[in-house]
Amino acid sequence: MTDNEPSYGTKRWTKHFEDIDLEIARLAVMMEIPILDPGVIDRILANDTSVCGKEKPKAFTELRGMLQLHATDQVKAMGALGAVETQAMVRDVVDRLRARLGDRLGNRQGPPAA
């Protein structure tokens, strides 16, 4: 393994967040929620359904749970990898999703909050 190659733990956490964030993105796009716009994630976590462009209560509940899982697991990853590496990894995952889905995710420029 070279110095630039991610560790096994980093690869495992990256795959985990890719899976979670892809599902979050899928649900957000389905309900027309600009998930990366400032304050939207906090409103979803506060159970504010007014952020939805399309009303889908079951999908909203699933999205909220996935965001809670993301936040919980991000704290765990910080314990395993460190805060700087975890934040960079999550930012990279979000950037790849943004590249795939374009502006359908909203306009936030930073990584999602934990």
C-alpha positions as CSV (number, residue, x, y, z in Angstrom):
1,M,0.0,0.0,0.0
2,T,1.4,3.4,-0.9
3,D,1.1,6.6,1.1
4,N,-1.6,7.9,-1.2
5,E,-3.7,4.7,-1.2
6,P,-6.6,4.8,1.3
7,S,-6.5,2.3,4.2
8,Y,-8.9,-0.6,4.4
9,G,-10.9,1.3,7.0
10,T,-11.2,4.4,4.8
11,K,-12.3,2.3,1.9
12,R,-14.9,0.5,4.0
13,W,-16.3,3.8,5.4
14,T,-16.3,5.4,2.0
15,K,-18.4,2.6,0.5
16,H,-20.7,2.8,3.5
17,F,-21.3,6.5,3.0
18,E,-21.6,6.1,-0.7
19,D,-24.5,3.6,-0.2
20,I,-26.2,5.8,2.4
21,D,-25.8,9.0,0.5
22,L,-27.0,7.5,-2.8
23,E,-30.2,6.4,-1.0
24,I,-30.6,9.9,0.5
25,A,-30.1,11.4,-2.9
26,R,-32.6,9.0,-4.5
27,L,-35.3,9.8,-1.9
28,A,-34.6,13.6,-2.1
29,V,-34.8,13.6,-5.9
30,M,-38.0,11.5,-5.8
31,M,-39.7,14.1,-3.4
32,E,-38.1,17.1,-5.2
33,I,-36.2,18.2,-2.0
34,P,-33.2,20.4,-2.6
35,I,-31.3,18.4,0.1
36,L,-28.1,20.4,-0.1
37,D,-29.7,23.8,0.1
38,P,-28.8,25.5,3.4
39,G,-31.0,24.5,6.3
40,V,-32.9,21.8,4.4
41,I,-31.3,18.8,6.2
42,D,-32.0,20.5,9.6
43,R,-35.6,21.0,8.6
44,I,-35.9,17.3,7.6
45,L,-34.4,16.2,10.8
46,A,-36.9,18.4,12.6
47,N,-39.7,16.5,10.7
48,D,-40.7,19.6,8.6
49,T,-42.4,18.1,5.5
50,S,-42.8,21.6,4.0
51,V,-39.4,21.1,2.2
52,C,-41.0,18.4,0.0
53,G,-41.9,19.3,-3.6
54,K,-43.9,16.1,-3.7
55,E,-45.7,14.7,-0.7
56,K,-44.7,11.1,0.0
57,P,-45.0,10.5,3.8
58,K,-43.4,7.0,3.8
59,A,-40.4,8.1,1.7
60,F,-40.0,11.2,3.9
61,T,-39.8,9.0,7.0
62,E,-37.2,6.8,5.3
63,L,-35.2,9.9,4.2
64,R,-35.2,11.3,7.7
65,G,-34.0,7.9,9.1
66,M,-31.2,7.8,6.5
67,L,-30.1,11.3,7.5
68,Q,-30.1,10.3,11.2
69,L,-28.1,7.1,10.2
70,H,-25.6,9.3,8.2
71,A,-25.1,11.6,11.2
72,T,-24.6,8.8,13.7
73,D,-22.2,6.9,11.4
74,Q,-20.3,10.1,10.6
75,V,-19.5,10.4,14.4
76,K,-18.4,6.8,14.5
77,A,-16.2,7.3,11.4
78,M,-14.6,10.3,13.1
79,G,-13.7,8.1,16.0
80,A,-12.2,5.5,13.7
81,L,-10.5,7.7,11.1
82,G,-10.3,11.1,12.7
83,A,-12.3,14.2,12.0
84,V,-10.3,15.6,9.1
85,E,-10.2,12.4,7.1
86,T,-13.9,11.7,7.7
87,Q,-14.9,15.2,6.6
88,A,-12.8,15.0,3.5
89,M,-14.2,11.5,2.7
90,V,-17.8,12.6,3.1
91,R,-17.2,15.8,1.1
92,D,-15.7,13.6,-1.7
93,V,-18.8,11.3,-1.6
94,V,-21.1,14.3,-1.9
95,D,-19.1,15.8,-4.7
96,R,-19.3,12.6,-6.7
97,L,-23.1,12.5,-6.1
98,R,-23.4,16.1,-7.1
99,A,-21.5,15.4,-10.3
100,R,-23.9,12.5,-11.1
101,L,-27.1,14.3,-10.3
102,G,-26.3,17.9,-11.0
103,D,-28.4,20.6,-9.4
104,R,-31.3,18.3,-8.4
105,L,-29.6,18.0,-5.0
106,G,-29.6,21.8,-4.3
107,N,-26.8,24.3,-3.9
108,R,-24.8,23.7,-0.7
109,Q,-21.1,24.0,-1.3
110,G,-19.8,22.4,1.9
111,P,-20.1,18.9,3.3
112,P,-23.3,17.8,5.0
113,A,-23.5,18.5,8.8
114,A,-23.1,15.6,11.1
